[in-house]
């Protein structure tokens, strides 16, 4: 990765990029409220569960496929992948969170680095004609920014993890050092998730983490919430 591409990846993955991802807890808020995640070890296990059993088996295979499709100008495959990924996000809040984040990423990336497939997708998602899943938008943005597919998948893992630990800082009694240690400890899991995704069929996404799905459904009816998911 040359310097310009490295800087592009930093920009796309930075919390300053207006994606809205840092308004999500990805089920953590409900799990903390229920006493299921109480410490750093529990947070680390939760991030690993997300990476290896959810992202690796749904979002990341779709991201890799969409990146390749964008490079070939194949909008039809992009839209098919977007629909398939939305269909396996069982909790309503998760679907909405993915769409809101994806639409923001697509709109901002299209403004900064306009590319035909990215711009078309951003317009269709904004009009409600495609779900606009975050992983799809991340792939299109990365391709437009000149970031290769597998680094883009690792970047997606990192941005997900950083949003999760940022939520943990507000929801749990942990410090910034603990949060950074969780991100570092889970680097091998991010690499493992991308490796799983490389061999998965993006047309058959199979995320499996019932505990998180239930937490997401419970969060929707919580009497008080800090996060959107």
HELIX and SHEET records of a PDB file:
HELIX    1   1 UNK A    3  UNK A   13  1                                  11    
HELIX    2   2 UNK A   21  UNK A   23  5                                   3    
HELIX    3   3 UNK A   28  UNK A   33  1                                   6    
HELIX    4   4 UNK A   40  UNK A   53  1                                  14    
HELIX    5   5 UNK A   55  UNK A   57  5                                   3    
HELIX    6   6 UNK A   59  UNK A   71  1                                  13    
HELIX    7   7 UNK A   75  UNK A   87  1                                  13    
HELIX    8   8 UNK A   92  UNK A  112  1                                  21    
HELIX    9   9 UNK A  116  UNK A  126  1                                  11    
HELIX   10  10 UNK A  134  UNK A  145  1                                  12    
HELIX   11  11 UNK A  149  UNK A  171  1                                  23    
HELIX   12  12 UNK A  176  UNK A  185  1                                  10    
HELIX   13  13 UNK A  187  UNK A  198  1                                  12    
HELIX   14  14 UNK A  202  UNK A  204  5                                   3    
HELIX   15  15 UNK A  210  UNK A  220  1                                  11    
END                                                                             
